[in-house]
Amino acid sequence: MSRPSGAVSRRKVPSWLIPTVGYTISAASLLWVYWGFDWKHELPKLVSSNWHWVTLAILCDVATYFCQGWRWKLLLKPVGTAKFFHSVQAIFVGLFANSILPLRSGEIIRAYLLGRWADIRFLVTLSSTVIERILDGIFLVLGFYAITFLVEVPRYLRDASLVLALFVGVLSVLMGIVMYRKQHAHAAVSRSRWADPLWHVVEALHAMGNSPSFIAAVAVSALYLASQLVPIYALIKGLDLDVPLGAVAALLMITRIGTVLPQAPSNVGGFQFFAVVALRLFGVDKGPAAGFATILFLVTTVPLWVGGAVACALAGFRIKDLQHHAKAGFAAVEPRGVKV
């Protein structure tokens, strides 16, 4: 049967395809990390770690997300009053959702929740999370190229960092136009069916970018990234790993860049893979590197599961409610679902 003239055939990407690719990559990464891993030899080393340093690593890692909450509050200050407790709570709920839902749905959930709690338009809170990621990307790229002066990194990581740099650069230019060339942004969105909600976003982003609190948020972004070095350093001390201080920065930058793309929940597999890659650059054998990557993964994820569960409980959420809020967040992105 022939198609009507002018009809356009559109093939949608199956909803299962991207999660399947992510799970496959994670499974392959885990297989590589633990292939030939001597559990009987390495596990006692992990158990005999200095638990004072391990405890410090856990506490410092959790503290970094309070720093992120502070930054988020500063970003939103010109457009609404987001309580520090609510911003941190939303972040922990989002992190918990990321650990059990695919495609990092927690980013949508946390923006949706804080928008409700602070009575700020959803697209505004969502846009503020994009600003967060742009700031993170800028400091991450700068940090990565700084460590290339300390150690020779694999070519594929250099290529990945270049792609990230280009992506962050394009987003930065677009966001800068919206923040500092409001009239141009208004002219661009006025022709869209999203004109009304996007007009509010343009106004909000312009207010954020021209507020003194934005400069403070940029400074806190640097502090946020730097604070993530402390748990890694503490864990290296706790496991008495013989590596130079440069390995701390290299491990952070490489794992962050390596796990930028959505993978299995909690970045399981990819996190361990890139942690091992980073340590092997400094001469650490694969066995001890895999053991360190294992305990680092547990130290940086298990407390977030606990903190996220507590944050959900304080908000009165059950686990199945997270999917509901994720769907509500995605629905709010539709023009008819946006608060105007």
LOSE-928380 format. One record per residue: residue number from 0; x, y, z of N, C-alpha, C in turn. Coordinates in pm, whole numbers, plus 50000, padded with zeros to 5 digits. Layout:
residues N
<pt NUM <X Y Z> <X Y Z> <X Y Z>>;
...
//
This chain:
residues 340
<pt 0 <50087 49880 50000> <50000 50000 50000> <50089 50123 50000>>;
<pt 1 <50066 50213 49908> <50152 50330 49894> <50126 50430 50006>>;
<pt 2 <50231 50503 50040> <50218 50605 50144> <50160 50732 50084>>;
<pt 3 <50081 50808 50160> <50032 50937 50111> <50149 51028 50079>>;
<pt 4 <50131 51110 49976> <50239 51202 49939> <50269 51297 50054>>;
<pt 5 <50396 51323 50074> <50437 51414 50181> <50455 51347 50313>>;
<pt 6 <50411 51221 50324> <50428 51152 50452> <50574 51120 50473>>;
<pt 7 <50618 51134 50596> <50758 51110 50629> <50767 50989 50719>>;
<pt 8 <50850 50897 50681> <50870 50777 50761> <50972 50805 50870>>;
<pt 9 <50934 50784 50991> <51023 50808 51104> <51043 50679 51181>>;
<pt 10 <51167 50646 51196> <51199 50528 51274> <51250 50571 51410>>;
<pt 11 <51178 50531 51511> <51218 50565 51646> <51319 50463 51697>>;
<pt 12 <51414 50512 51777> <51510 50422 51840> <51436 50343 51947>>;
<pt 13 <51445 50211 51944> <51376 50130 52046> <51418 50172 52186>>;
<pt 14 <51322 50178 52278> <51350 50225 52414> <51449 50135 52488>>;
<pt 15 <51457 50009 52443> <51544 49915 52511> <51688 49921 52461>>;
<pt 16 <51712 49989 52348> <51842 49981 52283> <51953 50047 52367>>;
<pt 17 <51931 50172 52409> <52036 50245 52482> <52068 50178 52615>>;
<pt 18 <51965 50140 52697> <51998 50068 52820> <52072 49938 52794>>;
<pt 19 <52035 49868 52687> <52101 49742 52656> <52248 49764 52623>>;
<pt 20 <52276 49868 52545> <52416 49900 52512> <52493 49934 52640>>;
<pt 21 <52429 50014 52727> <52495 50051 52853> <52525 49931 52940>>;
<pt 22 <52428 49842 52955> <52449 49722 53036> <52556 49632 52974>>;
<pt 23 <52558 49625 52843> <52657 49541 52776> <52798 49594 52800>>;
<pt 24 <52815 49727 52788> <52946 49788 52814> <52988 49765 52958>>;
<pt 25 <52893 49782 53051> <52925 49762 53192> <52965 49618 53221>>;
<pt 26 <52891 49523 53161> <52923 49382 53183> <53061 49349 53126>>;
<pt 27 <53092 49400 53007> <53223 49376 52946> <53334 49438 53031>>;
<pt 28 <53308 49555 53088> <53407 49622 53173> <53434 49541 53299>>;
<pt 29 <53327 49491 53362> <53344 49408 53481> <53421 49281 53450>>;
<pt 30 <53392 49223 53335> <53461 49100 53296> <53610 49125 53281>>;
<pt 31 <53646 49237 53219> <53788 49270 53202> <53855 49298 53336>>;
<pt 32 <53787 49374 53422> <53848 49412 53551> <53875 49289 53637>>;
<pt 33 <53780 49197 53643> <53792 49085 53738> <53836 48954 53672>>;
<pt 34 <53873 48959 53544> <53925 48839 53479> <54063 48805 53539>>;
<pt 35 <54070 48690 53601> <54195 48648 53664> <54221 48712 53799>>;
<pt 36 <54123 48782 53854> <54141 48847 53984> <54150 48742 54094>>;
<pt 37 <54256 48748 54173> <54280 48651 54279> <54211 48698 54408>>;
<pt 38 <54086 48655 54425> <54009 48698 54541> <54074 48653 54672>>;
<pt 39 <54128 48531 54674> <54188 48480 54798> <54310 48561 54840>>;
<pt 40 <54379 48617 54743> <54499 48695 54775> <54468 48841 54801>>;
<pt 41 <54376 48897 54722> <54349 49041 54730> <54246 49077 54836>>;
<pt 42 <54147 48989 54860> <54042 49022 54956> <54094 49046 55097>>;
<pt 43 <54188 48962 55149> <54242 48990 55283> <54309 49126 55292>>;
<pt 44 <54370 49173 55182> <54431 49306 55182> <54326 49415 55202>>;
<pt 45 <54211 49396 55137> <54104 49494 55150> <54047 49495 55290>>;
<pt 46 <54030 49375 55347> <53974 49364 55482> <54068 49424 55586>>;
<pt 47 <54199 49413 55561> <54297 49464 55657> <54330 49612 55636>>;
<pt 48 <54250 49681 55560> <54273 49824 55536> <54264 49902 55666>>;
<pt 49 <54326 50019 55667> <54316 50110 55782> <54178 50175 55777>>;
<pt 50 <54089 50130 55864> <53949 50171 55855> <53925 50314 55904>>;
<pt 51 <54024 50371 55970> <54012 50513 56004> <54017 50598 55875>>;
<pt 52 <54109 50561 55787> <54118 50631 55659> <53996 50602 55572>>;
<pt 53 <53949 50479 55575> <53832 50442 55496> <53709 50520 55543>>;
<pt 54 <53694 50530 55676> <53581 50607 55732> <53590 50753 55691>>;
<pt 55 <53712 50808 55695> <53731 50947 55652> <53694 50963 55505>>;
<pt 56 <53730 50865 55423> <53695 50869 55280> <53545 50872 55261>>;
<pt 57 <53473 50791 55338> <53327 50786 55326> <53266 50920 55365>>;
<pt 58 <53310 50974 55478> <53253 51100 55527> <53282 51215 55430>>;
<pt 59 <53404 51219 55378> <53440 51326 55285> <53365 51314 55154>>;
<pt 60 <53341 51190 55109> <53268 51172 54984> <53123 51220 55000>>;
<pt 61 <53061 51186 55112> <52924 51233 55136> <52920 51385 55145>>;
<pt 62 <53025 51444 55205> <53029 51590 55222> <53033 51663 55088>>;
<pt 63 <53088 51598 54984> <53096 51665 54854> <52957 51699 54800>>;
<pt 64 <52857 51618 54835> <52723 51643 54783> <52651 51754 54859>>;
<pt 65 <52696 51782 54981> <52649 51901 55050> <52706 52025 54982>>;
<pt 66 <52830 52012 54933> <52891 52120 54856> <52814 52144 54727>>;
<pt 67 <52772 52036 54662> <52691 52048 54540> <52557 52115 54570>>;
<pt 68 <52497 52078 54684> <52371 52140 54723> <52386 52289 54747>>;
<pt 69 <52497 52329 54806> <52527 52470 54828> <52536 52543 54695>>;
<pt 70 <52607 52483 54599> <52620 52545 54467> <52484 52560 54399>>;
<pt 71 <52401 52457 54408> <52269 52460 54344> <52184 52572 54404>>;
<pt 72 <52189 52586 54534> <52115 52693 54601> <52162 52830 54553>>;
<pt 73 <52295 52845 54536> <52349 52973 54488> <52303 53003 54346>>;
<pt 74 <52301 52900 54260> <52257 52921 54122> <52112 52968 54116>>;
<pt 75 <52028 52909 54200> <51885 52939 54195> <51846 53062 54277>>;
<pt 76 <51941 53119 54348> <51910 53233 54436> <51840 53348 54364>>;
<pt 77 <51879 53385 54242> <51811 53499 54177> <51668 53470 54132>>;
<pt 78 <51628 53342 54127> <51495 53310 54073> <51402 53246 54176>>;
<pt 79 <51451 53219 54293> <51365 53158 54395> <51443 53126 54521>>;
<pt 80 <51371 53089 54623> <51433 53057 54751> <51432 52907 54770>>;
<pt 81 <51543 52846 54734> <51558 52702 54753> <51633 52680 54884>>;
<pt 82 <51571 52609 54976> <51637 52582 55103> <51755 52487 55082>>;
<pt 83 <51861 52512 55159> <51981 52428 55148> <51946 52282 55175>>;
<pt 84 <51865 52256 55275> <51827 52119 55309> <51754 52054 55192>>;
<pt 85 <51663 52128 55129> <51587 52072 55017> <51676 52045 54897>>;
<pt 86 <51772 52134 54870> <51860 52112 54756> <51946 51987 54778>>;
<pt 87 <51997 51970 54900> <52077 51851 54931> <51989 51726 54928>>;
<pt 88 <51870 51736 54983> <51778 51621 54983> <51743 51579 54841>>;
<pt 89 <51714 51676 54755> <51681 51643 54616> <51799 51576 54546>>;
<pt 90 <51920 51622 54575> <52040 51562 54515> <52054 51417 54558>>;
<pt 91 <52034 51388 54686> <52047 51251 54734> <51937 51162 54678>>;
<pt 92 <51816 51216 54666> <51709 51138 54602> <51746 51107 54458>>;
<pt 93 <51801 51207 54387> <51842 51185 54249> <51954 51083 54237>>;
<pt 94 <52051 51088 54330> <52161 50991 54328> <52109 50850 54354>>;
<pt 95 <52012 50839 54445> <51953 50709 54474> <51878 50657 54352>>;
<pt 96 <51808 50747 54284> <51735 50706 54163> <51832 50662 54054>>;
<pt 97 <51946 50731 54043> <52046 50692 53944> <52102 50553 53970>>;
<pt 98 <52097 50509 54096> <52152 50378 54130> <52056 50264 54097>>;
<pt 99 <51929 50295 54072> <51833 50188 54044> <51758 50207 53913>>;
<pt 100 <51769 50326 53852> <51701 50353 53726> <51803 50379 53617>>;
<pt 101 <51774 50341 53493> <51869 50364 53384> <51867 50507 53334>>;
<pt 102 <51967 50541 53253> <51976 50670 53182> <51979 50790 53275>>;
<pt 103 <52026 50772 53395> <52041 50881 53492> <51914 50964 53506>>;
<pt 104 <51805 50894 53526> <51677 50961 53546> <51676 51048 53670>>;
<pt 105 <51771 51023 53761> <51777 51101 53884> <51797 51249 53860>>;
<pt 106 <51861 51287 53748> <51881 51428 53718> <51746 51497 53694>>;
<pt 107 <51657 51428 53626> <51522 51481 53603> <51446 51486 53734>>;
<pt 108 <51459 51380 53813> <51383 51370 53938> <51422 51480 54035>>;
<pt 109 <51553 51504 54050> <51593 51604 54148> <51550 51745 54106>>;
<pt 110 <51555 51772 53975> <51509 51903 53928> <51359 51918 53949>>;
<pt 111 <51286 51811 53925> <51141 51814 53943> <51103 51834 54090>>;
<pt 112 <51172 51763 54179> <51140 51772 54322> <51172 51910 54379>>;
<pt 113 <51292 51960 54348> <51328 52091 54403> <51238 52200 54348>>;
<pt 114 <51196 52185 54222> <51102 52280 54166> <50971 52284 54244>>;
<pt 115 <50924 52165 54284> <50801 52158 54364> <50821 52217 54502>>;
<pt 116 <50932 52180 54566> <50955 52224 54703> <50981 52374 54712>>;
<pt 117 <51051 52430 54613> <51086 52572 54617> <50991 52659 54536>>;
<pt 118 <50889 52597 54473> <50794 52668 54389> <50866 52744 54277>>;
<pt 119 <50955 52672 54209> <51027 52726 54094> <50989 52642 53972>>;
<pt 120 <50973 52707 53860> <50934 52635 53740> <51030 52521 53710>>;
<pt 121 <50974 52409 53668> <51056 52290 53645> <51165 52313 53542>>;
<pt 122 <51132 52377 53430> <51233 52400 53327> <51345 52490 53377>>;
<pt 123 <51316 52574 53476> <51420 52660 53535> <51515 52576 53619>>;
<pt 124 <51460 52490 53706> <51547 52405 53788> <51624 52307 53699>>;
<pt 125 <51559 52259 53594> <51628 52168 53502> <51741 52241 53430>>;
<pt 126 <51716 52365 53391> <51821 52444 53325> <51937 52470 53420>>;
<pt 127 <51907 52487 53548> <52015 52510 53645> <52104 52386 53658>>;
<pt 128 <52045 52267 53643> <52128 52146 53647> <52218 52138 53524>>;
<pt 129 <52170 52192 53411> <52255 52197 53290> <52374 52290 53315>>;
<pt 130 <52347 52404 53380> <52458 52495 53415> <52558 52424 53505>>;
<pt 131 <52507 52346 53602> <52597 52269 53689> <52688 52179 53608>>;
<pt 132 <52630 52107 53513> <52708 52013 53434> <52807 52085 53342>>;
<pt 133 <52770 52203 53294> <52864 52281 53212> <52984 52323 53298>>;
<pt 134 <52956 52374 53418> <53064 52414 53508> <53153 52295 53543>>;
<pt 135 <53089 52182 53573> <53166 52060 53602> <53252 52022 53483>>;
<pt 136 <53193 52029 53364> <53265 51991 53243> <53386 52079 53218>>;
<pt 137 <53370 52210 53240> <53482 52303 53220> <53597 52270 53313>>;
<pt 138 <53567 52254 53442> <53673 52224 53539> <53731 52085 53516>>;
<pt 139 <53646 51992 53471> <53693 51856 53446> <53790 51853 53328>>;
<pt 140 <53757 51923 53222> <53846 51927 53105> <53978 51995 53142>>;
<pt 141 <53970 52107 53215> <54092 52175 53257> <54177 52084 53346>>;
<pt 142 <54111 52013 53438> <54183 51922 53525> <54246 51807 53450>>;
<pt 143 <54175 51755 53351> <54228 51643 53273> <54353 51684 53197>>;
<pt 144 <54348 51800 53132> <54465 51842 53056> <54581 51881 53147>>;
<pt 145 <54551 51915 53272> <54658 51940 53368> <54732 51811 53403>>;
<pt 146 <54658 51700 53416> <54725 51574 53453> <54804 51516 53337>>;
<pt 147 <54774 51559 53214> <54852 51508 53101> <54997 51554 53108>>;
<pt 148 <55025 51656 53191> <55163 51698 53212> <55233 51608 53314>>;
<pt 149 <55154 51529 53388> <55211 51441 53489> <55232 51299 53438>>;
<pt 150 <55146 51255 53348> <55151 51117 53302> <55095 51109 53160>>;
<pt 151 <55144 51014 53083> <55095 50993 52948> <54966 50911 52953>>;
<pt 152 <54855 50970 52912> <54726 50901 52918> <54698 50836 52782>>;
<pt 153 <54616 50731 52782> <54585 50662 52656> <54520 50756 52554>>;
<pt 154 <54542 50724 52428> <54490 50808 52319> <54337 50817 52324>>;
<pt 155 <54270 50704 52356> <54124 50708 52353> <54068 50800 52461>>;
<pt 156 <54142 50816 52572> <54096 50909 52675> <54118 51053 52631>>;
<pt 157 <54228 51076 52559> <54250 51210 52504> <54139 51245 52404>>;
<pt 158 <54103 51148 52322> <53996 51171 52224> <53863 51198 52295>>;
<pt 159 <53836 51119 52401> <53712 51139 52476> <53709 51276 52541>>;
<pt 160 <53823 51319 52593> <53830 51451 52657> <53810 51562 52554>>;
<pt 161 <53859 51539 52431> <53841 51639 52325> <53694 51650 52287>>;
<pt 162 <53626 51535 52276> <53482 51536 52247> <53407 51609 52357>>;
<pt 163 <53443 51578 52483> <53378 51644 52596> <53404 51794 52593>>;
<pt 164 <53528 51832 52560> <53562 51975 52555> <53480 52047 52447>>;
<pt 165 <53465 51985 52331> <53386 52046 52223> <53239 52057 52264>>;
<pt 166 <53187 51951 52327> <53047 51950 52369> <53023 52058 52474>>;
<pt 167 <53112 52065 52573> <53099 52166 52678> <53115 52306 52619>>;
<pt 168 <53206 52320 52522> <53226 52450 52460> <53102 52500 52388>>;
<pt 169 <53038 52411 52311> <52916 52448 52239> <52806 52486 52338>>;
<pt 170 <52787 52402 52442> <52685 52432 52542> <52714 52563 52614>>;
<pt 171 <52842 52589 52641> <52879 52712 52710> <52845 52835 52627>>;
<pt 172 <52872 52827 52497> <52839 52939 52408> <52688 52962 52404>>;
<pt 173 <52612 52853 52387> <52466 52866 52382> <52412 52922 52513>>;
<pt 174 <52463 52869 52625> <52416 52917 52755> <52458 53062 52777>>;
<pt 175 <52577 53098 52728> <52622 53237 52741> <52535 53333 52664>>;
<pt 176 <52491 53291 52545> <52400 53375 52466> <52270 53399 52541>>;
<pt 177 <52217 53291 52601> <52092 53305 52677> <52112 53395 52798>>;
<pt 178 <52226 53380 52866> <52248 53454 52990> <52279 53601 52967>>;
<pt 179 <52359 53629 52862> <52412 53765 52846> <52365 53835 52718>>;
<pt 180 <52291 53764 52632> <52232 53826 52512> <52084 53790 52509>>;
<pt 181 <52014 53839 52610> <51876 53799 52630> <51788 53829 52510>>;
<pt 182 <51811 53942 52445> <51726 53980 52333> <51740 53881 52216>>;
<pt 183 <51862 53832 52194> <51883 53733 52088> <51814 53601 52122>>;
<pt 184 <51822 53562 52250> <51758 53438 52293> <51607 53448 52282>>;
<pt 185 <51551 53564 52318> <51407 53583 52307> <51362 53575 52162>>;
<pt 186 <51440 53634 52074> <51404 53630 51931> <51406 53487 51879>>;
<pt 187 <51500 53407 51929> <51513 53269 51882> <51397 53183 51930>>;
<pt 188 <51355 53201 52056> <51251 53113 52111> <51111 53160 52076>>;
<pt 189 <51099 53284 52030> <50965 53337 52002> <50896 53263 51888>>;
<pt 190 <50976 53197 51801> <50918 53126 51688> <50888 52980 51721>>;
<pt 191 <50913 52940 51844> <50894 52800 51884> <50758 52780 51949>>;
<pt 192 <50706 52657 51938> <50580 52626 52008> <50602 52621 52158>>;
<pt 193 <50730 52624 52198> <50767 52628 52339> <50784 52772 52387>>;
<pt 194 <50743 52868 52308> <50779 53009 52331> <50751 53055 52474>>;
<pt 195 <50631 53024 52526> <50597 53077 52658> <50685 53019 52768>>;
<pt 196 <50696 52885 52783> <50783 52834 52889> <50929 52869 52869>>;
<pt 197 <50977 52871 52743> <51116 52904 52718> <51145 53050 52748>>;
<pt 198 <51046 53136 52732> <51065 53277 52766> <51098 53289 52914>>;
<pt 199 <51027 53213 52998> <51055 53215 53142> <51194 53160 53172>>;
<pt 200 <51236 53059 53096> <51369 53003 53116> <51476 53106 53081>>;
<pt 201 <51457 53176 52969> <51553 53279 52928> <51565 53386 53035>>;
<pt 202 <51452 53431 53086> <51453 53533 53192> <51527 53482 53316>>;
<pt 203 <51500 53357 53354> <51563 53299 53473> <51713 53284 53455>>;
<pt 204 <51756 53232 53339> <51898 53213 53314> <51971 53347 53307>>;
<pt 205 <51905 53447 53249> <51964 53581 53245> <51985 53634 53387>>;
<pt 206 <51885 53611 53473> <51897 53655 53612> <52009 53579 53684>>;
<pt 207 <52020 53449 53660> <52125 53369 53723> <52264 53418 53681>>;
<pt 208 <52282 53436 53550> <52414 53471 53498> <52460 53609 53536>>;
<pt 209 <52368 53698 53567> <52404 53835 53600> <52396 53864 53749>>;
<pt 210 <52387 53758 53829> <52381 53773 53974> <52518 53749 54036>>;
<pt 211 <52553 53822 54143> <52680 53794 54213> <52688 53651 54264>>;
<pt 212 <52573 53589 54288> <52574 53452 54338> <52626 53355 54233>>;
<pt 213 <52622 53395 54104> <52674 53307 53999> <52825 53294 54011>>;
<pt 214 <52893 53403 54040> <53038 53399 54061> <53070 53308 54180>>;
<pt 215 <52989 53319 54283> <53010 53233 54400> <52987 53087 54363>>;
<pt 216 <52887 53061 54277> <52860 52924 54235> <52975 52867 54153>>;
<pt 217 <53039 52951 54071> <53156 52906 53995> <53269 52868 54089>>;
<pt 218 <53292 52951 54192> <53396 52921 54291> <53366 52791 54365>>;
<pt 219 <53239 52771 54400> <53201 52649 54471> <53216 52528 54378>>;
<pt 220 <53200 52548 54247> <53220 52439 54152> <53364 52388 54157>>;
<pt 221 <53458 52481 54166> <53599 52442 54179> <53620 52367 54311>>;
<pt 222 <53557 52416 54417> <53567 52349 54546> <53503 52211 54542>>;
<pt 223 <53392 52199 54471> <53321 52072 54459> <53409 51966 54392>>;
<pt 224 <53477 52005 54284> <53564 51909 54217> <53685 51877 54303>>;
<pt 225 <53745 51979 54364> <53863 51956 54447> <53831 51868 54568>>;
<pt 226 <53711 51884 54623> <53674 51805 54741> <53663 51656 54710>>;
<pt 227 <53644 51624 54582> <53634 51483 54544> <53771 51413 54543>>;
<pt 228 <53878 51492 54553> <54011 51434 54562> <54037 51373 54699>>;
<pt 229 <53973 51430 54801> <54003 51389 54939> <53966 51243 54966>>;
<pt 230 <53846 51195 54927> <53815 51054 54951> <53912 50958 54883>>;
<pt 231 <53957 50993 54762> <54051 50907 54690> <54185 50903 54763>>;
<pt 232 <54232 51021 54807> <54358 51027 54881> <54350 50947 55010>>;
<pt 233 <54238 50964 55082> <54221 50892 55209> <54220 50742 55187>>;
<pt 234 <54158 50697 55079> <54151 50554 55052> <54287 50499 55010>>;
<pt 235 <54363 50578 54935> <54498 50537 54898> <54583 50519 55024>>;
<pt 236 <54566 50611 55120> <54638 50597 55247> <54588 50476 55324>>;
<pt 237 <54458 50455 55323> <54400 50344 55397> <54444 50208 55346>>;
<pt 238 <54466 50198 55214> <54511 50072 55156> <54662 50067 55137>>;
<pt 239 <54729 50176 55182> <54875 50184 55174> <54925 50156 55033>>;
<pt 240 <54860 50223 54938> <54896 50205 54797> <55012 50298 54764>>;
<pt 241 <55115 50243 54702> <55236 50319 54673> <55225 50388 54537>>;
<pt 242 <55161 50504 54537> <55148 50584 54415> <55174 50730 54449>>;
<pt 243 <55219 50811 54353> <55240 50954 54379> <55109 51028 54392>>;
<pt 244 <55116 51150 54444> <54994 51230 54463> <54924 51259 54330>>;
<pt 245 <55001 51264 54222> <54940 51290 54092> <54839 51184 54054>>;
<pt 246 <54854 51063 54109> <54760 50955 54078> <54621 50986 54130>>;
<pt 247 <54613 51064 54238> <54483 51100 54294> <54403 51182 54193>>;
<pt 248 <54468 51285 54140> <54400 51370 54041> <54371 51293 53913>>;
<pt 249 <54467 51211 53870> <54447 51134 53747> <54330 51039 53760>>;
<pt 250 <54320 50972 53875> <54212 50876 53895> <54076 50946 53893>>;
<pt 251 <54069 51062 53959> <53942 51135 53960> <53903 51180 53820>>;
<pt 252 <53996 51243 53749> <53963 51298 53617> <53928 51187 53518>>;
<pt 253 <54004 51078 53521> <53981 50971 53424> <53850 50899 53452>>;
<pt 254 <53818 50872 53579> <53691 50805 53608> <53573 50897 53578>>;
<pt 255 <53588 51026 53601> <53478 51118 53573> <53453 51128 53422>>;
<pt 256 <53560 51142 53344> <53543 51151 53199> <53494 51019 53143>>;
<pt 257 <53548 50908 53194> <53510 50777 53143> <53366 50740 53169>>;
<pt 258 <53306 50801 53271> <53167 50767 53305> <53070 50879 53272>>;
<pt 259 <53108 50968 53180> <53019 51077 53140> <52893 51023 53073>>;
<pt 260 <52912 50928 52981> <52797 50873 52910> <52717 50780 53000>>;
<pt 261 <52583 50776 52983> <52500 50686 53065> <52544 50541 53050>>;
<pt 262 <52552 50472 53163> <52587 50331 53165> <52486 50260 53254>>;
<pt 263 <52526 50146 53305> <52441 50077 53401> <52426 50165 53525>>;
<pt 264 <52319 50147 53604> <52302 50227 53725> <52428 50227 53812>>;
<pt 265 <52458 50343 53870> <52576 50365 53955> <52707 50355 53879>>;
<pt 266 <52701 50351 53746> <52822 50338 53663> <52902 50213 53696>>;
<pt 267 <52832 50110 53744> <52902 49986 53777> <52967 49929 53652>>;
<pt 268 <53086 49886 53665> <53161 49833 53551> <53250 49940 53491>>;
<pt 269 <53191 50044 53437> <53269 50152 53379> <53357 50221 53483>>;
<pt 270 <53302 50241 53604> <53380 50306 53710> <53503 50224 53744>>;
<pt 271 <53484 50094 53765> <53596 50007 53800> <53698 50002 53686>>;
<pt 272 <53649 49995 53563> <53739 49987 53447> <53831 50108 53441>>;
<pt 273 <53776 50227 53450> <53858 50347 53436> <53945 50372 53559>>;
<pt 274 <53901 50327 53676> <53986 50336 53794> <54110 50249 53777>>;
<pt 275 <54091 50128 53725> <54205 50038 53699> <54297 50098 53593>>;
<pt 276 <54238 50151 53485> <54318 50215 53379> <54404 50327 53438>>;
<pt 277 <54346 50410 53523> <54419 50522 53582> <54535 50474 53669>>;
<pt 278 <54511 50374 53753> <54616 50326 53842> <54728 50256 53767>>;
<pt 279 <54695 50188 53659> <54798 50119 53582> <54891 50217 53512>>;
<pt 280 <54844 50340 53491> <54932 50442 53435> <55048 50473 53528>>;
<pt 281 <55027 50446 53659> <55129 50474 53759> <55199 50346 53807>>;
<pt 282 <55190 50241 53726> <55266 50121 53755> <55203 50025 53853>>;
<pt 283 <55077 50044 53887> <55009 49953 53980> <54964 49830 53901>>;
<pt 284 <54994 49711 53953> <54952 49588 53887> <54800 49579 53883>>;
<pt 285 <54749 49503 53788> <54605 49496 53768> <54532 49441 53891>>;
<pt 286 <54590 49340 53960> <54525 49282 54077> <54500 49384 54187>>;
<pt 287 <54605 49451 54240> <54584 49555 54341> <54498 49671 54290>>;
<pt 288 <54512 49705 54160> <54431 49813 54104> <54283 49776 54104>>;
<pt 289 <54251 49651 54069> <54112 49605 54070> <54058 49602 54212>>;
<pt 290 <54142 49561 54308> <54099 49563 54448> <54069 49703 54496>>;
<pt 291 <54156 49798 54462> <54133 49937 54500> <54007 49991 54434>>;
<pt 292 <53990 49960 54304> <53871 50007 54232> <53744 49953 54296>>;
<pt 293 <53750 49830 54347> <53633 49769 54411> <53593 49843 54537>>;
<pt 294 <53691 49868 54624> <53658 49934 54751> <53626 50082 54728>>;
<pt 295 <53689 50144 54627> <53655 50283 54596> <53511 50293 54548>>;
<pt 296 <53470 50198 54467> <53332 50196 54419> <53234 50182 54536>>;
<pt 297 <53265 50092 54629> <53177 50072 54745> <53173 50196 54834>>;
<pt 298 <53289 50257 54854> <53297 50375 54941> <53219 50493 54882>>;
<pt 299 <53218 50504 54749> <53153 50618 54686> <53009 50592 54641>>;
<pt 300 <52961 50471 54659> <52823 50442 54617> <52733 50393 54731>>;
<pt 301 <52782 50303 54813> <52697 50249 54921> <52645 50359 55013>>;
<pt 302 <52730 50453 55060> <52676 50562 55143> <52570 50644 55072>>;
<pt 303 <52581 50656 54938> <52480 50731 54863> <52349 50654 54857>>;
<pt 304 <52357 50522 54850> <52235 50442 54857> <52166 50464 54990>>;
<pt 305 <52245 50462 55098> <52189 50482 55232> <52133 50624 55245>>;
<pt 306 <52216 50723 55205> <52171 50862 55214> <52049 50888 55127>>;
<pt 307 <52047 50828 55008> <51932 50844 54919> <51807 50781 54976>>;
<pt 308 <51822 50664 55039> <51707 50598 55101> <51653 50682 55216>>;
<pt 309 <51742 50742 55294> <51699 50830 55404> <51629 50954 55348>>;
<pt 310 <51686 51012 55242> <51624 51131 55181> <51486 51099 55128>>;
<pt 311 <51471 50981 55067> <51338 50939 55018> <51241 50920 55133>>;
<pt 312 <51290 50860 55242> <51204 50836 55358> <51157 50968 55419>>;
<pt 313 <51248 51065 55428> <51212 51195 55484> <51110 51267 55397>>;
<pt 314 <51117 51240 55265> <51020 51300 55173> <50892 51220 55163>>;
<pt 315 <50889 51103 55226> <50771 51018 55222> <50758 50938 55094>>;
<pt 316 <50872 50912 55026> <50870 50837 54901> <50900 50690 54926>>;
<pt 317 <50838 50606 54845> <50880 50467 54835> <50960 50453 54707>>;
<pt 318 <51030 50342 54693> <51115 50323 54576> <51035 50334 54447>>;
<pt 319 <50916 50275 54446> <50837 50279 54323> <50789 50420 54290>>;
<pt 320 <50791 50511 54392> <50752 50649 54365> <50854 50721 54277>>;
<pt 321 <50979 50673 54277> <51082 50738 54199> <51050 50732 54050>>;
<pt 322 <51000 50618 54005> <50961 50607 53865> <50847 50702 53833>>;
<pt 323 <50755 50717 53927> <50643 50811 53908> <50696 50953 53892>>;
<pt 324 <50792 50992 53977> <50846 51127 53968> <50929 51145 53842>>;
<pt 325 <50997 51038 53799> <51072 51046 53674> <50977 51071 53557>>;
<pt 326 <50865 50998 53554> <50767 51017 53448> <50705 51156 53455>>;
<pt 327 <50681 51203 53578> <50624 51336 53594> <50721 51442 53544>>;
<pt 328 <50850 51420 53571> <50950 51514 53523> <50957 51518 53372>>;
<pt 329 <50958 51400 53308> <50961 51394 53163> <50835 51456 53103>>;
<pt 330 <50720 51432 53169> <50595 51488 53119> <50596 51640 53130>>;
<pt 331 <50664 51691 53233> <50670 51837 53250> <50751 51905 53143>>;
<pt 332 <50835 51829 53072> <50913 51887 52965> <50826 51917 52844>>;
<pt 333 <50715 51845 52830> <50622 51873 52719> <50560 52011 52738>>;
<pt 334 <50538 52085 52632> <50485 52220 52645> <50357 52229 52724>>;
<pt 335 <50267 52134 52706> <50141 52143 52777> <50153 52104 52922>>;
<pt 336 <50266 52040 52957> <50285 51995 53095> <50368 52091 53176>>;
<pt 337 <50423 52197 53113> <50513 52288 53182> <50433 52389 53262>>;
<pt 338 <50483 52416 53382> <50418 52519 53465> <50451 52656 53404>>;
<pt 339 <50346 52732 53368> <50368 52861 53304> <50300 52970 53385>>;
//
